[in-house]
Structure formats: structure tokens, C-alpha cells
Amino acid sequence: MEKDRFLNEIETFISNEKLIDKRKLYISALSGGADSVALLLSLKELGVNIEAAHCNFKLRDDESDRDEQFCIELCKKNGIKIHIIHFDTIEYAKLHKISIEMAARDLRYNYFEQLRHDIGAEGICIGHHREDSVETLLLNLIRGTGINGLTGIAPKNGYILRPMLSVSRKDIENFLNRQQQNFVTDSTNLVDDATRNKIRLNLMPIIRSINPSADKDIANTALRLREAEKIFNESLKASEKEIVTTNSKHITSINKQKLFNTASPEYTLFYILKNFNFTPSTIEEIHNRLRFAQCGKTYLSKSHRLLIDRESIIIEPQTNFSECNRTYKIPETGVYKLNDKITLRLEIKKYKDKKDISILPNIATIDADKVVFPLILRTPQQGDWFTPFGMKGKKSVSDFLTDKKLTLFEKERQPLIEDANGNIIWLIGLRTDNRYRIKEDTKKLLYISHEDSQN
């Protein structure tokens, strides 16, 4: 591939993928290796407005300082501004209990994003090439993946741009040779230890012995899969819109019947639940329970909890439960702003006639003389019971809520009020206790209003 063909290939790829607007500023990640050097020089030759960014991870003693000095001199020679940062990568890895490789990646991309904000850059260009994308595909395949993992490295991921995915490592080296441009070599890339290096140094030579053009052919397959993925995702989005609803409290409901009417219930479920941080193995278990019509099971992700209910799958943020699972003491009548969503108002009035009795679900009207303060607002506990209005015998709160067809999550969140005697006087929004009902000899009414801004 001749010099102009190399640059034309990159320029065509940039145009096809709509990666760069030459009127704006971009960061070019520069390690000093062949890929990043070729990226820097190519973008410069193509007239892209760039500034370089180099990270010194302090992992290879003199080599790290050598690389830094090389990058400084390269940018000075080409009239390109360079930004340099030093990291204590080992200490960061220990602090966050992650691998050195993951620590370096986190530090690198976090710095690039901060720098992008600081200098007003439009994007961050990274020197990944065709073989990198092929290695990623194979790595995902070995670990197990869906269609997304078989598309290789994406040309654009947020502000991260990869203009060289259409060229090979050999193309890059030939370009640098024609430019008479040297580069530095990271000795760790030649050591057969990390999984990716095993693929690069051991597996790929075997694959190329079977098909010398395997890199290009696999990359073209990934490209076709990427196009197929667009159609695939559009179909999944349409299915999600049809079967998923979310209310003002961020509670999501998946209609089970509609889910099973989709072409692939399991993959549709995976597509939906991955956005709530559920792992593939957990999603598989959830799907298996759905197949056997098993209800009542709950699951937790790091951010949400899920319930398999009778006709739907319920998902809600874990904060929903923690916010409502608090106890509030109400010492006397008045207005209580319990949080930014809930207000409780209590007022005593003289009882005149039945017109004074509220029929609104969020207002309870009870005999004030039978209530003993302080009141407690809380959620149900095991063993709770009350006498529902209109009934003579007592009933467990759990059975009453089940009869009302509340889900397990709704039952856990259901607010109630009890008085100082430990008697439940109101299941808020549902039923007052019959022992506190208004009678002919009632003299004073206690109005309790429960206002929830999310309802």
C-alpha cells in the first residue's frame, strides 16, 4: 500500500464513519508506539487539527521515560502541542483492587476525557488498527458473547474515535518506513502473558497459516455483523417499546405474555435487563424461571431489584425501597414534610355530619378521640394485622394486600400509620381500621392527608 493509498484509506474510513470534522480540535493519543505515531502523522497530513496526549504510567522504569522523551521530540519536530501526565499506576491498582492493565486503562481514558473538556476538543483519536479489532472479536468469542461482541472494535464509542481500523499493522509499518519515521517498542507487548498477547503471538499465526488473509476476512465479517447488528437492535428497540412500560417512580414493567410473543424472548430479555446491570448468568436464570412459570422470585443487580410477578417482570431502583423503608414519628397534628416527595398533614376538626367524612383515597377521616399520639408512619412488618373498615374480624396486612393483588415490591413499600397503642389505623390509600370509624357519638375528626408528588 503506497503512502497516498494509506492516507486515502484512512480518509475514506473517516468519511464513511463520519468520525472527524476538520473544523474542530481533536486529541491524538500518543504512546510512542508504531500505531500511535502513524495515527498522529496521518491526522496531521490529512489536515486534522490535533494536539497529542501522552500518559507515563511509570511501569517500565527507564523505558517509560524514554517513551515520554520520544513523544516530546516527535511533537516538537512536527509542530504539534503535546500534553503529558504521570501516573502511579501500581498504587492506583492496589487502591481500587484491580489489575495493572485495568488500572492503566482507567487512568488513561479518564485523563483523556478530562483533557477533552479542558481544551474543548471534539473527540479523542486512538490508534487501534484492523488486527486489534480481530483480536477483540476472538477474545470475546473465546469468553462467550452475543452479536455485539462479534463486531470487533467500534469506530466510534462516545468521544473515542478510531480512524485506523481499516488498515493493518503491516500497512502502518510500511507507512512509517516510507516516512523514515522511527517509533518505540513496548517490551511487554512481546511477552506471552496477557490473554490478548496469547491471541496475538500464538493463535493468530496458526489462523494465518490456514488463511493468509484471515485478518482482513475476519474484519470484513465483523463489518457485516456490525451492519446486521443495526437491524437487530432496531428490532429489539421496537420489541422493547411494545412490551416495556416505566412509570414516574422509575418502576419498569415487562409484560410476560408479550415477551414470549417476540421472536427471541431470551435475547429480548437480555437486551432489556443489561441496561439495569443484571449479569448474563442472572438473566439466563430469570429466563429459565419464566419458562417454567415460576413466580415470586427476586433478583438484585448493583443498582436495581427485579421481581417475577404473575403477569409481568417488575424492575425498580434499589433506592426506591431504601427511601420508603424508613420510619417517621408524628408527635402531634400539623404539617410534616417527610422528604422531597411526601407530605403528611394532620388536623382535628369538630364532627358535624357525614359530609365531613372524606372519600378521597389519600385522606383518612377517623375518630380523633380514639387515636393516641404519637403516631408512627412505616411499612408493613411480619405479623401486622388490623380490622379493615366494614369488617368485624381482624385480618393480616399481608393477606389484605395480597387480596388487593399488590406485587411483593408494592407490599414492601405500602405505607401505614399506627398509633401509640401499636394499632394500625390506616393502610394509606387503601383502608382505615374499622375500630377507628366515625360513629353517631363521634365528636371530633382527625383528618390525615398523605400527599406523594410522584403519584
N, C-alpha and C positions, 0 to 999 in steps of 0.2 A: 504494500500500500504506500503510494508516494505521499510526500508531505501534504500537497494540496488535497489529495483524496482523504487523508486522515482528518484534516481540518474540516473538509466538506462533509465527511461522515458525521462528525460531532455537531456541526452546524445544522445539518439536516435533522439529526435526532433532537436537538434543542428545539427546532422549529416544530417538528411533528408532535412533540410532547408539551409544547408551549411552556418551556421551563424558564426562559430568561427574556426580560425586557431591557434592551441595551440603553434605555434612558435612565435606568436605575442602578443603584450600587449593590454589589454582591460581595460576600466573603468567600475566599477560596481557602479551604483547609489545606495547610501545608505541613507535612511531616518531614519532608526532605527525601522521601522515597520516590521511586520512579513514577508511580501513579499520580501522586500529588504534584510533582514537578511538571509532568506533562499536562495536567489539568490547568495549572497556573499559566503556563506558557501558551496553551491553546486558547484559553479565555482572553488572554492579552492580545493574541494575534487576531482573534475574531472581533475585537473591539469592545469587549465587555468591560465595564467599569468595575474594577475589583480592588480589594485590599486583602492581604494574606493574614492568616491566623495560625500561629504555631503553639502547640502545647508541649512543655517539657515535663514529663511525668517522673523524672528522677529515678528511673528503674534500671538503667544500664550504665551507671557510673559515667565514665568519660564519653561513651557513645552518645548519651543524651545531650551532653554539652556540645559534642561535635556536630550533631544534627542541628541544634539550635544555631550555631555559628554558620553552618552551611546555608540555612534558610535566610539568615540576615544578609549574607553576602549575595545570595541569589536575587533577593528582592531589591537590594541596592543596585545591582548590575542592571536590573530591568525597570528601575524607577517605580517600584510598587511599594506602597506603605505596608508595613508588617506590624502585627500585634502579637506579643509574646506573653505567656503566663507560665508560672512554675507551680507544680502540684506535689504534695506529699501523698502520693497515691497509696503507698503501703499503709500509712496511718488512716487514711480515709476508708480503705478496705476493712481494716480492723474495727474501726468505729461503727461502720454500718453492717459488719459481718457478711461481707460479700467477697467474691473472688477479685483478684487483682485486675483481671480482664474487664469484669463488670464495673469495677471502680473507675478504671481509666475511661471506659465508655461514658459513664455518667458524668464524670468531671469534664470530659471533652465536650459533650453535647450541651451540657448546662452552660459552660463558658461560651460556646458559640452563640447560643440563644441570647445570653446576656449582652454579648458584644453586638449582636444584630440590633438589639434595642438601642444600645448606646450610640452607635454610629449611623443609625437609620438605614440599615441595609435591608434589601428586599428579600434576600434568601441566602442560604449557606450552601456552597457547592462542595461536594465530596467526590474524591477520585475513584469511586468504585467502577470496575470495568466488567466485561462480559463474564470472565471466569469467576469473579466474585459472586455474580448473580447465580451462576450454575452451581457453585459450591453451596450457596444458601438454599437453593432448591433441593439439592441432595441431602443436606443437613436436615432440613425439615422432613424430607421423605423418610430418612432413617429414624427420626424421632417419632414419626407419625403426625400426619397433618391433614387438613382439608384442602379444598381447591385453592384457597388463598395462599397457603404455604407452597404451592407448586408453581406460583407465578414469579418466583425469584425476587430480586430486589426491585422495589418500585422506583421509577424515575423521579417521582416527587412524593414526599411524605411530609405534609405541612410545609415548613420553610426549608426542609432539607432537599437539595436538588442534586441529581446525579447525571451530569451531562455525558459521561463516557461509557455508559452501559452497552453501547452498540459496537465498541471496539475491544480488541483483545489485548492481553498483556504483551504479546509479541508486537502488535501494531504500535503500542506505546513505546516499547524499547527501540523499535526501528525509527520512530519519530524523533526520539531523543538522540539517537545516533546521528541522524541527518542534521539535527540542530547542534551536534557536537556539545551536547549538554550532559554533564555527569549527574549523579544522584548518590544518595547514601543508602546503605543496606542495613536493615534491622536484623541483627544476627538471630533474634528469637524467631523470625519467620522461617529460618532454616532448620529449626529444631522440631523433631517429630514428637510433640507432646499434646498440644491442644487438639480437640476434635476436628476443628476446621483444617488445621495443618495436616492431620492424618488424611483427610479427604484430598487436600491439595497435593501432598507428597506421595501418598500411597495409592489411593483409589483412582484419582484422575488419570495417572499414567496407564493403569490397566484398562480403563474405559477407552482411552485414546488408542490403545493397541488394537482394540476391536473396531473402533470407528475413529479414524484420524480427525474427522471434522465434528467430533461429538460435542465439543464446546458450543460451536455455532448451532448445531442441530438442536441441542437441549435448550439453548437460549431462544431459538425460534419457537420451540414447543411452549416455553414459558410465555412468550409473547402472545401466542394463540390462546393459551389458557387465560391470560390477562383479559383478552377481549371477551372470551366466553364468560369470565367472571363478572363482567359488566352486565351481561344479560341475566346471569344467575342472580346477582344482587338486586337487580330491578324486580325480578320475580319475587324474591324474598321480601323486599320492601312492600310490594303490593299485598303479599300474604299477611305481613305484619300489620298493615293498615286495616285489613279486613278482620283480623282476629284479636287485636290488642286494643284495650282502652285504658286510659290513665286519667284519674280524677284530680281535683285541686289539692289533695293531700299527698300527691305523688304515689298513690297506690295504683299499681298496674294489675290488670286482669287479663288473662289469656283464656279465651273460650275453648274448652277442651274438644267439643264436637267439631268446631271449625278447624282447629289444629289438625285433627285426624282426617279432615277432608282435603288437606293440602297434598301435593304430590309427594313430599317427603317430610312427614311430621317430625322425625328426629332431627333432621338438619335445620328445619324451620325453627324448632325449639332451641337448637344450639345458636342460631343466628340471633334470636331474641335474647336469650339468657346470658350470652357472653358480655352483653352491654351492662349487665348487673353484677359482673365479676364472679360468676359461677364457673368453676373449672370444667373442662371437658368430661372428666370422670364423674363429677357430680351430675352434670346434665344427662349423661348416659343413664345413671341410676334413676333420675327423675323420669326419664322417658320410659324405662322398664316398668316403673310403678304405674305409670299411666296406662301402659299396655294391659296390665292385669287389674285395672280399675281399683287400685289401692288408694284410699283417701285418708286425710288426716295427718300425713307425714309432713314435717317441716324440715327445711334446709337453710343453712347460713352461708353467705359469702362474706367477704371482708367488709362489705358495705350494705348488703340487703339480707332480708329473710324471705323465704318462699314457703307457701302452703299449698299442698294439693287438696283442693276442696272438691265438693260434689260435682259441680259443673264447670269449674274454672280453676286456673292456677293463679294464686294471689301473690304478688310481689310488692314489698314495701321497704323503704329505707329503715335500717335498724334504729335510726334516730326517732322515727315515729313512735316506737314502743318506749324508748327511754324517756321521751318527753311526756308521754301520757301516764307512765308508770310512777308518778310522783304523788305524794300525799300532802294535802293542804289543810291547815287548821283554820276554821272560820269561827272566831270567838264571839261575834255578835253580828247584828244586822249592819248593812252598809254595802258599799261597792268594793269589790275585790278584783284587781287586775292581776290574774294569776300568772299570765305570761303574755307574750305579744299577740296571742291568738284568742285566749279565753278570758272572759269577764263574768264574774258571778255577782248578782245583785240580790240582796235580801231586804225585804220591807214588811213591816207589820201594819195591817190596816183593820179597821172595825168591820165586822161582817154584817151586811145588811140583808142581802138575799142571794139567790142562786146566780144572779147575773154577775156577781163578784168573782165567781169561780172561772178561772181561765181554762180554755180548751186548747190552747196552743201547746205543742209538744215540748217546747223549750222552757215552759213556765209551769212550775208546780204550785198548786194552791192547797195548803194543808192547815189543820187546826193548830194555831200558834201556841195554845196553852198546853198541848201535849208534847211539844218539842223542847228538849233540854239542850242548851248550848254548853260547850262549844260543839259545832258540827265539824265533821271530817269529810272532805272530798277525796275519794280514792278510786281505785279499780278493784274488780272482784277478787276475792280470796277463796281458797278452798274451804268449804263448809258454810259459806254465806247462804242465808235464807231470808225470805220476807213473806208477807202476806199480800199478794197482788190485789190492787184495787178491784172490788167487785167479788172477791173470793173470801171464804171464811178460813180455809186451811192454809198452812204455810207451804211454801214451795222453794226448792233450792234455786238460787240465782242462776246456776249453771244450766239447770233444766229449763228454766224460763227462757233464757237466751237461746238455747237450742231450739225450743218451740218457735221462737221468732226467726229461726233459720239464719242466725248470725254465724259468720265464719269464726274459726278459732281465733284469728287475729282481732276480729271485731269484738269478740267476747273478752279478750285480754285488755282491749282499750276502753271498754264500756265504762263510763264514769258513773259513780253512785255517791249518794250522800247518806251518812249515818249520823245519829245524834250522840250525845254524851252517854246514853244508856247502851250504846252499841247496836241500836236498832236501825236497820236500813229504812230510810223514809222515802227515798226516791231513786229509782233506776232512771237516770237522766234521759229524757226524750222518749221513754218507753212506758213506765208505770210507777205510780206512787204506791205507798203501802196503805192497805185498807184500814189499818189501825189509826191512821192519822187523817182519815177522810173528814170532810165537812159534814156536820150533823145539824139538826134543828137547834140544839143548845149551844152551838159554836158561837163564841163572842168575838174572837179575833182571828184574822187570817195571816198566815206567813206566806208571802209571795217569794218564790225563789226563781230567778231568771238565769239561765245558763246560755251565754252568748259565745259562739265559736265562729270566728271570722272566716274559717275555712269551709264552713258548711253552707 
